[in-house]
Amino acid sequence: MLEVTGVNDLQTYGQITNDLSNLLTVKRISVQGLQGDVLRMQLEVRGSQTTLRRLLAVDKRFVELESAPPQAADVLRYRYNH
């Protein structure tokens, strides 16, 4: 699961989904919902969560947020700077 904050309009939503789609490791994006400015997506990726984190670290628009609580360790949280 990937949560991205900073989604304030349709243009930003489109930019995020486009940016993620362009990553070679991302095979499929399934939007789970949008609540406030938080976009929740389930990603099907080639490789590991670590690989995805490394690729997102290269793109300075995605800033990783604090680690999730242990019960939600499979949730990656980012802020999108456009």
C-alpha positions as CSV (number, residue, x, y, z in Angstrom):
1,M,0.0,0.0,0.0
2,L,1.2,3.5,-0.9
3,E,-0.2,6.7,0.7
4,V,0.7,10.0,-0.8
5,T,-0.2,13.3,0.8
6,G,-0.4,16.6,-1.0
7,V,-3.1,15.7,-3.5
8,N,-5.0,18.9,-3.6
9,D,-6.4,18.8,-7.1
10,L,-7.0,16.6,-10.2
11,Q,-3.8,17.8,-11.9
12,T,-1.7,16.6,-8.9
13,Y,-3.6,13.3,-8.9
14,G,-2.8,12.8,-12.6
15,Q,0.9,13.7,-12.0
16,I,1.3,11.2,-9.3
17,T,-0.4,8.3,-11.1
18,N,1.6,9.2,-14.3
19,D,4.9,9.4,-12.4
20,L,4.3,6.0,-10.8
21,S,3.2,4.4,-14.1
22,N,6.4,5.5,-15.7
23,L,8.5,3.6,-13.1
24,L,9.7,0.3,-14.7
25,T,9.1,-1.5,-11.4
26,V,5.4,-0.6,-11.2
27,K,3.2,-3.1,-13.1
28,R,-0.2,-1.9,-11.9
29,I,-1.8,0.9,-9.8
30,S,-5.1,0.3,-8.1
31,V,-6.5,3.5,-6.4
32,Q,-8.0,2.6,-3.1
33,G,-9.4,6.0,-2.3
34,L,-8.8,9.7,-1.7
35,Q,-9.5,11.2,1.8
36,G,-8.6,14.8,2.3
37,D,-5.3,15.3,0.5
38,V,-4.2,11.6,1.0
39,L,-4.3,9.3,-2.0
40,R,-4.2,5.6,-1.1
41,M,-3.0,3.1,-3.8
42,Q,-2.2,-0.6,-4.0
43,L,0.8,-1.1,-6.3
44,E,1.8,-4.3,-8.0
45,V,5.5,-4.1,-8.5
46,R,8.4,-6.0,-9.9
47,G,10.9,-6.6,-7.2
48,S,10.7,-5.5,-3.6
49,Q,9.4,-2.7,-1.5
50,T,13.1,-1.6,-1.1
51,T,13.5,-1.3,-4.8
52,L,10.4,0.9,-5.0
53,R,11.7,3.1,-2.2
54,R,15.0,3.5,-4.0
55,L,13.3,4.6,-7.2
56,L,11.0,7.0,-5.4
57,A,14.0,8.5,-3.6
58,V,15.5,9.5,-6.9
59,D,12.4,11.5,-7.8
60,K,12.6,14.5,-5.4
61,R,8.9,15.1,-5.7
62,F,8.3,12.1,-3.5
63,V,9.4,12.7,0.1
64,E,9.2,9.7,2.4
65,L,7.4,10.4,5.7
66,E,7.9,8.9,9.1
67,S,7.9,5.1,9.3
68,A,4.5,3.5,9.8
69,P,3.5,1.9,13.1
70,P,4.5,-1.8,13.2
71,Q,1.0,-3.0,12.5
72,A,1.1,-1.0,9.2
73,A,4.7,-1.7,8.2
74,D,3.5,-2.6,4.7
75,V,2.3,0.9,4.1
76,L,4.7,3.4,2.4
77,R,3.9,7.0,3.2
78,Y,5.1,9.9,1.1
79,R,4.4,13.6,0.5
80,Y,4.2,14.8,-3.1
81,N,5.9,18.1,-3.8
82,H,4.8,19.5,-7.2
